[in-house]
Structures are given as C-alpha cells and as structure tokens.
Amino acid sequence: MQVLRQVRTALGLLVVAALVAATVPAAAAPGAGSRPAPAATEIGVSATQIRIAVVADVNNSVEPGLFQANVDAVRALAKQINAHGGLAGRKVVVDFYDSQLSPTETDNAIIQACSHDFAMVGTGASLLTDITPLVTCPDQRGRPTGIPDLNTFALDPGYQCSTVSFPIMPAALDCSTRQDPTQQYRQLVGPAQYYLRQNRNLHGVYILSGDVQSVKDAALPLVSGYTKAGIKADGPGTIFVSSLAPASALTPALRTIQDHASTFVYLGVAVSQIASMRMEAALQGVHSVKLWTCEFECYDRTLLSDGKADVDGQYITSATIPFEEARTVPALAQYLKGVGAANATGFGVQAWSAGLLFEQVVRSLVAAGGPNGLTRAAFLSSIRSVRGFTAEGILGATDIGTRTPTNCYLVLQVQHGRFVRVYPKAAGTFDCKASNTRTIGLNLSQ
C-alpha cells in the first residue's frame, strides 16, 4: 500500500507539473522552429508596422476622384489583413499620396513613398513618366535598390519597363525590344476575334483619349491588333479627343461614323464621355453601328446611370471576374464587402488584386526567412519569380514576374440597365486560349 501511495503521489506531481508547464510560456530556445521577434528591417518596416503607399490621381479638375477606388481598395484590404493578425507579425499601415494628374505631384508622391514606405501598392498614376525616383530610391542601407511598385496600369513605355514595377495587368510592350527599331507588342486580340464571330465584316473607328502622348501611344497596339485581326479601319481609323472636351467635340467623330456607315466603334475614353457619345449618337440617328465596345474602364455604374437606355448593347471586355459573380470567387466577395458594392470599380478590384499580390510575396518571404527577412531587395527578387498569378481567382492567370500579359478575357454586355456576361457563358471563367494574343511590330517613336 505504501508503494502504491508513492506511485500515486508521483503521478499526481507529474500531472501538476505538466499543467504548470502548459500555462507558463517557455523561454525561446535556440534550434529548429524558433523565430526571432519582429524588428526594424527596412524603410517602412518597423518591429510593429509595415507601411505601404498608395500613389493615385484623386484630386484633379479633369475627373475628380478618378482613382479614389484604388485608395479605398488598399485600405480595405489592409483592414482585413490586420483583423486576421496582420502580416509578418506586424500591422499594415496605408499612406495615401495624391498624384493629382500632375507629373510634379506624381514625382513628389513617389519621393515621399520612398522615404516612408516599404512598397507602393495599387498605384494609379496616369502621368508617371519619370521613373528615376522609383528605380533609384535608396533602401535602409542607402543602396539604390528602388521601391517595389505594384501598380494597376502603366502608360509610359519607360514606366512599363521599370525594373521595380509590376503591373497587375502588364502592358503589351515586350520590354526586351524597347530599344529596337521596331518594338514588339503582345496584344490581346481575342475580343476582336469574338466580335467578328458575332458580326462579320466589321469596320469602324477607334475613339481614344488624346491629352497625353503616352496615353495615345498606349492604345495604338490595340488598334493595330484589332485591325490585323480583321476589323477594318474607316477614314483615319483613330480619332483622338481631349478628356476636357464637351459633348459637342464628339460631333466630328460621329460624322466620320456616318460618312462610312461604320459598323464598329471602340471607345477608349473616360466613362462619362462614353455615355455622352452613345447619347449623342442616338440623338443624331446613328444606326449603322452594330457593335460598340470599350475596355474594363467602362465597367462602371456611371455608364449605366449616365447613359441609361442609350448605352444598351454596349460590349465591355474584362480580365477580371465581374462583381455580379462574386459568389463564385470568395476573394472578390471580400473586395465588395471591404469597400461596399456601390464603391466597387474595375480599377478598384485591380488595386485589391495588387494588395493580394503584396500579401502573397511577403508571406513567401516570411516562410523562407522569418519575419525579419523583409527588405526591398528581397521583395523584388521574390516577386520576379511569380507566375500564373490569379489574385485567388479574380484575374486570368498572369506571369507578373516577367510582365507578360494574360491570354485571358471575358465579355460583358449592357442589357436593360445591367452588366451581363455574354462570353464565355459559365460564371467565374475566362477564355484563355494562346491564340487570343498576337505579337505585332510597331515603331511608335516615329
């Protein structure tokens, strides 16, 4: 009995010891599995915070609030990340710098981001033409590493080929040919092929924004690609209009359409002007056009509210899953919840996708080197290996690291005041055939 009591006593002591050990934090011991506490490792990365910058055109006289959706999206994603414990053991803090549709303010914004933030995420700066502040931005050690820039678009060729910039939707320019006599462009022509399957012998005009040369040039590969795909150009083919132009300035373009009985019109202008063009066309009795189209920029409720019945039938090409299908893509549903469905835009969801890309790269760095592996140099090295990025199903697969445009697209149409998927039919899908992209040669420096 004495032995039995000793055994029971010993077992009881072991149980108590185990319970105490479970409730008292163990001292961090060296060896496998131990991780250091977060520390300051880079500009914008402290022991408690990761600061990221949103540089976007918001306050301006041309289109007030132009890329406010970019700011809203990145802020909303940071809030979501922080609600789930943060990133790399730190809180994500978002700094907004307004580029104001001004080259000077754009440069100033980048300089501020360089000094205070780890990276730029969701950038929406139309007049970013000087990449020097981006690529020479010094890191914490004073080396000109550059500041990582995950942007929603890049118009200037120099910006498209910036070694520290990674567009969510890469431009068509093949940067390896930028200095060649003829540059190569990997242009998505799948939508043109689809339109020709719906309406044979399409011919018409491309009405484009003409305020800035880089913006004009950015649209020309698409015009060339669509023309080579079989949509013939009428008259001059391309017609440039100012974003500041009143509705009356659209009359010459409508006259060209009427003179050639054009059956196709591509609208690469602000969404407000697209509504004005459609309304003016209806007013002037332009009936020859079988197919009006625009890019994802006009996937905006403003088109519906401003254009009303006159924009019915408008086609829209997109490389993102439409909001109406959020039930099929949880990440898209989270975007809508984060910003509010009424505030969701095509550029906003791209900025959200840029945030998801930032999160993915940071998590991969932490997995490989712990919470103190966050440096701009390490981030840039890691993002260059990203292939097949889909933003958790929001985008068609895109090789971000090589800046290769996606082959994926889908088509929406305005039907009775709603955006409706027309191709491919299945919700949550894209057409991603390799034949959707065609390489074309152009020399835009002439």
C-alpha positions as CSV (number, residue, x, y, z in Angstrom):
1,M,0.0,0.0,0.0
2,Q,2.9,2.4,0.8
3,V,4.4,1.7,-2.6
4,L,1.0,2.3,-4.2
5,R,0.6,5.6,-2.4
6,Q,4.1,6.7,-3.5
7,V,3.3,5.8,-7.1
8,R,0.0,7.8,-7.0
9,T,1.8,10.7,-5.4
10,A,4.5,10.7,-8.1
11,L,1.9,10.5,-10.8
12,G,0.0,13.4,-9.3
13,L,3.1,15.5,-9.2
14,L,3.8,14.8,-12.8
15,V,0.3,15.8,-13.8
16,V,0.6,19.1,-11.8
17,A,4.0,19.8,-13.4
18,A,2.5,19.2,-16.9
19,L,-0.4,21.6,-16.2
20,V,2.0,24.3,-14.9
21,A,4.3,23.8,-18.0
22,A,1.3,24.2,-20.3
23,T,0.3,27.5,-18.7
24,V,3.7,29.2,-18.4
25,P,5.4,30.4,-21.6
26,A,8.6,28.6,-22.3
27,A,11.7,30.6,-22.9
28,A,12.6,30.8,-26.6
29,A,15.3,28.2,-27.1
30,P,17.7,28.1,-30.0
31,G,17.2,25.5,-32.6
32,A,14.7,24.3,-35.1
33,G,11.3,26.1,-35.1
34,S,12.4,29.2,-33.1
35,R,11.8,32.6,-34.7
36,P,13.1,35.9,-33.7
37,A,10.8,38.7,-32.7
38,P,9.9,41.2,-35.5
39,A,12.4,44.0,-35.8
40,A,13.0,47.0,-38.0
41,T,14.5,45.7,-41.2
42,E,13.8,48.3,-43.9
43,I,12.3,51.7,-44.6
44,G,8.7,51.3,-43.8
45,V,9.2,48.1,-41.8
46,S,9.4,48.5,-38.0
47,A,9.0,46.0,-35.2
48,T,5.3,46.7,-35.2
49,Q,4.3,48.0,-38.6
50,I,4.6,47.6,-42.4
51,R,3.9,50.8,-44.2
52,I,2.7,50.7,-47.8
53,A,1.9,53.7,-50.1
54,V,-1.0,54.2,-52.5
55,V,0.0,56.8,-55.1
56,A,-3.1,57.7,-57.2
57,D,-4.8,60.5,-59.1
58,V,-7.7,61.6,-57.0
59,N,-8.0,65.4,-56.6
60,N,-7.9,66.9,-60.1
61,S,-10.0,69.2,-62.3
62,V,-10.4,66.7,-65.2
63,E,-12.1,63.9,-63.4
64,P,-12.3,64.5,-59.7
65,G,-11.9,61.3,-57.6
66,L,-10.5,59.5,-60.6
67,F,-8.7,56.7,-58.7
68,Q,-10.2,57.0,-55.3
69,A,-11.3,53.4,-55.7
70,N,-7.6,52.4,-55.6
71,V,-7.1,54.0,-52.3
72,D,-10.3,52.5,-50.9
73,A,-9.4,49.0,-52.0
74,V,-5.9,49.0,-50.5
75,R,-7.2,50.5,-47.2
76,A,-9.9,47.9,-47.0
77,L,-7.5,45.0,-47.7
78,A,-5.1,46.3,-45.0
79,K,-8.0,46.4,-42.6
80,Q,-8.9,42.8,-43.4
81,I,-5.3,41.6,-43.0
82,N,-5.0,43.4,-39.7
83,A,-8.3,41.9,-38.5
84,H,-6.7,38.5,-39.0
85,G,-3.4,39.1,-37.2
86,G,-1.5,41.4,-39.6
87,L,1.3,40.4,-41.8
88,A,4.8,39.2,-40.8
89,G,3.8,39.8,-37.1
90,R,3.1,43.5,-37.9
91,K,0.2,45.8,-38.6
92,V,-0.2,47.0,-42.2
93,V,-0.5,50.8,-42.4
94,V,-1.5,52.6,-45.6
95,D,-0.2,56.0,-46.6
96,F,-2.0,57.8,-49.4
97,Y,-0.2,60.3,-51.6
98,D,-2.2,62.1,-54.2
99,S,-0.5,62.4,-57.6
100,Q,-3.3,64.7,-58.8
101,L,-2.9,64.0,-62.6
102,S,0.3,66.1,-62.3
103,P,3.8,65.0,-63.3
104,T,5.2,67.2,-60.5
105,E,2.9,65.9,-57.8
106,T,3.5,62.3,-59.1
107,D,7.3,62.7,-58.5
108,N,6.7,64.3,-55.1
109,A,4.4,61.4,-54.1
110,I,7.0,58.8,-55.1
111,I,9.7,60.6,-53.2
112,Q,7.5,60.6,-50.1
113,A,6.7,56.9,-50.5
114,C,10.4,56.2,-50.9
115,S,11.2,57.9,-47.7
116,H,8.4,56.4,-45.5
117,D,7.1,53.2,-47.1
118,F,8.2,49.7,-47.8
119,A,6.4,49.5,-51.1
120,M,3.8,51.1,-53.4
121,V,0.6,49.1,-53.8
122,G,-2.3,49.8,-56.1
123,T,-0.6,52.7,-57.9
124,G,-2.9,54.6,-60.2
125,A,-0.8,57.5,-61.6
126,S,-1.6,58.4,-65.2
127,L,1.3,60.8,-65.7
128,L,4.1,58.8,-64.2
129,T,6.7,59.3,-66.9
130,D,9.9,59.8,-64.9
131,I,10.9,56.5,-63.3
132,T,14.1,57.9,-61.7
133,P,12.6,58.3,-58.2
134,L,11.3,54.8,-58.4
135,V,14.4,52.9,-59.5
136,T,17.0,54.9,-57.6
137,C,15.1,55.0,-54.3
138,P,17.6,54.2,-51.6
139,D,16.9,51.4,-49.1
140,Q,17.6,51.4,-45.4
141,R,21.3,50.9,-46.0
142,G,21.5,53.7,-48.6
143,R,21.7,51.4,-51.6
144,P,19.7,52.5,-54.7
145,T,17.6,49.4,-54.6
146,G,14.4,51.1,-55.8
147,I,10.9,50.9,-54.2
148,P,8.7,47.9,-55.2
149,D,5.7,49.2,-57.2
150,L,2.6,47.0,-57.7
151,N,0.5,49.1,-60.0
152,T,-2.9,48.9,-61.7
153,F,-1.6,50.2,-65.1
154,A,1.4,51.8,-66.7
155,L,1.0,54.1,-69.8
156,D,4.5,55.5,-70.4
157,P,6.9,52.9,-72.0
158,G,9.6,53.7,-69.5
159,Y,7.3,53.0,-66.7
160,Q,6.0,49.9,-68.3
161,C,9.6,48.6,-68.3
162,S,10.7,49.9,-64.9
163,T,12.7,47.2,-63.2
164,V,10.9,47.7,-59.9
165,S,7.3,48.0,-61.2
166,F,4.9,45.1,-61.6
167,P,1.5,45.8,-63.2
168,I,-1.4,43.6,-62.2
169,M,-2.3,43.8,-65.9
170,P,1.0,44.1,-67.8
171,A,1.2,46.3,-70.9
172,A,1.5,44.8,-74.3
173,L,5.1,46.1,-74.9
174,D,7.8,43.4,-74.8
175,C,10.4,45.4,-72.9
176,S,13.3,43.4,-74.3
177,T,12.5,45.1,-77.7
178,R,12.0,48.6,-76.4
179,Q,15.3,50.0,-77.8
180,D,14.9,48.1,-81.2
181,P,13.9,49.9,-84.4
182,T,10.6,48.1,-84.2
183,Q,9.1,47.2,-80.9
184,Q,7.2,44.0,-80.3
185,Y,3.8,44.1,-78.6
186,R,1.9,41.0,-77.2
187,Q,-1.5,42.3,-77.9
188,L,-4.7,40.6,-76.7
189,V,-6.9,40.2,-79.8
190,G,-9.3,37.5,-78.5
191,P,-12.1,40.0,-78.1
192,A,-11.8,41.2,-81.7
193,Q,-12.0,37.6,-82.8
194,Y,-15.1,37.1,-80.7
195,Y,-16.7,40.2,-82.1
196,L,-16.0,39.1,-85.7
197,R,-17.7,35.8,-84.9
198,Q,-20.8,37.7,-83.9
199,N,-20.7,40.2,-86.8
200,R,-18.8,39.5,-90.0
201,N,-17.1,42.3,-91.9
202,L,-16.9,44.8,-89.1
203,H,-15.3,48.1,-89.9
204,G,-15.1,51.3,-88.0
205,V,-13.2,53.8,-85.8
206,Y,-11.3,53.9,-82.6
207,I,-12.1,57.0,-80.4
208,L,-9.2,57.5,-78.0
209,S,-8.1,59.9,-75.3
210,G,-5.7,62.4,-76.8
211,D,-4.4,64.6,-73.9
212,V,-1.1,63.0,-73.4
213,Q,1.2,61.3,-75.9
214,S,2.0,58.3,-73.7
215,V,-1.8,57.7,-73.3
216,K,-2.2,57.9,-77.1
217,D,0.6,55.5,-77.8
218,A,-0.6,53.0,-75.2
219,A,-3.8,52.5,-77.2
220,L,-2.2,52.1,-80.6
221,P,-1.1,48.5,-80.3
222,L,-4.7,47.5,-79.6
223,V,-5.8,49.4,-82.7
224,S,-3.2,47.6,-84.8
225,G,-4.0,44.2,-83.3
226,Y,-7.7,44.6,-83.9
227,T,-7.1,45.8,-87.4
228,K,-4.8,42.8,-88.2
229,A,-7.5,40.5,-86.7
230,G,-9.9,41.7,-89.3
231,I,-11.8,44.8,-88.1
232,K,-11.0,47.3,-90.9
233,A,-10.4,51.0,-90.1
234,D,-12.7,53.7,-91.5
235,G,-11.3,57.0,-92.5
236,P,-8.3,57.9,-90.3
237,G,-9.1,54.9,-88.1
238,T,-8.1,56.6,-84.9
239,I,-9.8,59.7,-83.6
240,F,-8.3,61.5,-80.5
241,V,-10.4,63.7,-78.2
242,S,-9.5,65.6,-75.1
243,S,-10.8,64.4,-71.7
244,L,-11.8,68.0,-71.1
245,A,-13.8,68.3,-74.4
246,P,-17.5,69.0,-74.1
247,A,-20.0,66.6,-75.7
248,S,-20.1,68.8,-78.8
249,A,-16.5,67.9,-79.6
250,L,-17.6,64.4,-80.3
251,T,-19.6,65.5,-83.4
252,P,-16.7,65.1,-85.8
253,A,-16.2,61.5,-84.7
254,L,-19.9,60.8,-85.3
255,R,-19.7,62.4,-88.7
256,T,-16.9,60.0,-89.6
257,I,-19.0,57.1,-88.4
258,Q,-22.0,58.3,-90.5
259,D,-19.9,59.0,-93.6
260,H,-18.5,55.5,-93.7
261,A,-21.6,53.7,-92.3
262,S,-19.3,52.3,-89.7
263,T,-20.4,49.1,-88.0
264,F,-17.8,49.1,-85.2
265,V,-16.8,51.7,-82.6
266,Y,-14.1,51.2,-80.0
267,L,-14.3,53.8,-77.2
268,G,-11.1,54.3,-75.2
269,V,-12.1,57.5,-73.4
270,A,-13.4,58.4,-69.9
271,V,-16.6,56.6,-68.9
272,S,-18.5,59.9,-68.8
273,Q,-17.6,60.5,-72.5
274,I,-18.6,57.0,-73.5
275,A,-22.1,57.8,-72.1
276,S,-22.1,61.2,-73.9
277,M,-21.0,59.6,-77.2
278,R,-23.8,56.9,-77.1
279,M,-26.4,59.6,-76.2
280,E,-25.2,61.9,-78.9
281,A,-25.2,59.0,-81.4
282,A,-28.8,58.2,-80.5
283,L,-29.8,61.9,-80.8
284,Q,-28.2,62.2,-84.3
285,G,-29.7,59.0,-85.6
286,V,-26.5,56.9,-86.0
287,H,-27.9,53.5,-86.7
288,S,-25.2,51.7,-88.7
289,V,-23.1,50.7,-85.7
290,K,-23.6,47.0,-84.8
291,L,-21.0,46.8,-82.1
292,W,-19.9,49.5,-79.6
293,T,-17.1,48.3,-77.3
294,C,-14.8,49.5,-74.5
295,E,-12.4,48.1,-72.0
296,F,-12.8,47.3,-68.3
297,E,-12.6,51.1,-67.6
298,C,-16.2,51.4,-68.5
299,Y,-17.3,48.6,-66.3
300,D,-18.6,51.3,-64.0
301,R,-22.1,52.0,-62.8
302,T,-21.6,55.6,-64.0
303,L,-22.0,54.2,-67.5
304,L,-25.5,52.9,-66.6
305,S,-26.7,55.9,-64.7
306,D,-25.4,58.5,-67.2
307,G,-26.2,56.6,-70.4
308,K,-29.4,55.0,-69.4
309,A,-31.1,53.3,-72.4
310,D,-28.7,54.8,-74.9
311,V,-25.8,52.5,-73.7
312,D,-27.9,49.4,-74.0
313,G,-26.0,46.8,-76.1
314,Q,-22.5,48.2,-75.1
315,Y,-19.9,45.5,-75.0
316,I,-17.1,45.5,-72.4
317,T,-14.0,43.3,-72.3
318,S,-12.6,42.4,-69.0
319,A,-9.7,40.5,-67.5
320,T,-11.4,40.3,-64.1
321,I,-14.4,38.3,-62.9
322,P,-17.4,40.6,-62.8
323,F,-18.8,41.7,-59.5
324,E,-22.1,40.0,-60.3
325,E,-20.3,36.7,-59.9
326,A,-18.7,37.3,-56.5
327,R,-20.4,34.2,-55.2
328,T,-18.1,32.1,-57.3
329,V,-14.9,33.8,-56.1
330,P,-14.6,34.4,-52.3
331,A,-11.7,36.9,-52.8
332,L,-14.0,39.1,-55.0
333,A,-16.8,38.9,-52.4
334,Q,-14.3,40.1,-49.8
335,Y,-13.4,43.1,-52.0
336,L,-17.1,44.0,-52.4
337,K,-17.6,43.7,-48.6
338,G,-14.5,45.7,-47.9
339,V,-15.3,48.7,-50.0
340,G,-19.0,48.4,-50.3
341,A,-20.7,47.2,-53.5
342,A,-21.6,50.8,-54.5
343,N,-18.0,51.8,-54.5
344,A,-16.5,48.9,-56.5
345,T,-14.9,49.7,-59.8
346,G,-12.7,47.9,-62.3
347,F,-9.6,49.8,-61.2
348,G,-10.5,49.3,-57.6
349,V,-10.6,45.5,-57.9
350,Q,-7.2,45.7,-59.6
351,A,-5.8,47.6,-56.7
352,W,-7.3,44.9,-54.4
353,S,-5.5,42.3,-56.5
354,A,-2.2,44.3,-56.2
355,G,-2.7,44.1,-52.4
356,L,-3.2,40.3,-52.6
357,L,0.0,40.1,-54.6
358,F,1.8,42.1,-52.0
359,E,0.5,39.9,-49.2
360,Q,1.5,36.7,-51.2
361,V,5.1,37.9,-51.7
362,V,5.5,39.0,-48.1
363,R,4.2,35.7,-46.7
364,S,6.6,33.8,-49.0
365,L,9.5,35.8,-47.7
366,V,8.4,35.1,-44.1
367,A,8.1,31.4,-44.8
368,A,11.6,31.3,-46.2
369,G,13.5,33.6,-43.9
370,G,11.3,34.6,-40.9
371,P,9.7,37.9,-40.1
372,N,12.9,39.8,-40.4
373,G,13.6,38.8,-44.0
374,L,11.6,41.8,-45.2
375,T,13.9,44.1,-47.3
376,R,13.1,45.8,-50.6
377,A,15.8,43.8,-52.3
378,A,14.4,40.5,-51.1
379,F,10.9,41.5,-52.1
380,L,11.9,42.5,-55.6
381,S,13.8,39.2,-56.0
382,S,10.8,37.2,-54.9
383,I,8.2,38.9,-57.0
384,R,10.2,38.4,-60.1
385,S,9.5,34.6,-59.8
386,V,5.7,35.0,-59.5
387,R,4.0,33.1,-62.3
388,G,0.3,32.3,-63.0
389,F,-1.0,34.9,-60.5
390,T,-4.8,35.0,-60.3
391,A,-5.5,37.0,-57.2
392,E,-7.3,34.0,-55.8
393,G,-9.5,33.7,-58.9
394,I,-10.2,37.3,-59.6
395,L,-7.9,37.5,-62.6
396,G,-6.9,35.3,-65.5
397,A,-3.5,33.7,-64.9
398,T,-0.8,36.3,-65.3
399,D,3.0,36.0,-65.2
400,I,3.7,39.0,-63.0
401,G,7.4,38.5,-62.7
402,T,8.0,38.6,-66.4
403,R,5.4,41.3,-67.1
404,T,3.7,39.0,-69.6
405,P,0.1,40.0,-70.5
406,T,-2.5,37.4,-69.8
407,N,-4.2,35.5,-72.6
408,C,-7.5,35.5,-70.6
409,Y,-10.5,37.7,-71.2
410,L,-14.3,37.7,-70.9
411,V,-17.0,39.8,-72.4
412,L,-19.9,41.6,-70.8
413,Q,-22.8,43.5,-72.4
414,V,-25.1,46.1,-71.0
415,Q,-28.6,44.7,-71.2
416,H,-31.6,46.6,-69.9
417,G,-29.5,48.6,-67.4
418,R,-27.4,45.7,-66.2
419,F,-24.0,44.2,-66.9
420,V,-24.5,40.7,-68.2
421,R,-21.8,38.1,-69.1
422,V,-22.1,37.0,-72.7
423,Y,-18.8,35.1,-73.2
424,P,-17.7,32.6,-72.1
425,K,-21.1,31.6,-70.7
426,A,-20.0,29.9,-67.5
427,A,-19.8,32.1,-64.4
428,G,-16.3,32.5,-62.9
429,T,-14.5,31.6,-66.2
430,F,-12.3,33.1,-68.9
431,D,-11.3,32.3,-72.4
432,C,-7.6,31.8,-72.1
433,K,-6.5,30.3,-75.4
434,A,-3.0,31.0,-76.5
435,S,-4.4,32.3,-79.9
436,N,-6.0,35.2,-78.0
437,T,-2.7,37.0,-78.1
438,R,-0.9,38.1,-81.2
439,T,2.6,39.6,-81.5
440,I,2.8,42.7,-83.6
441,G,5.6,45.1,-84.6
442,L,5.3,48.8,-84.2
443,N,7.5,51.8,-84.1
444,L,5.8,54.4,-82.0
445,S,8.8,56.7,-81.8
446,Q,8.4,57.8,-85.4
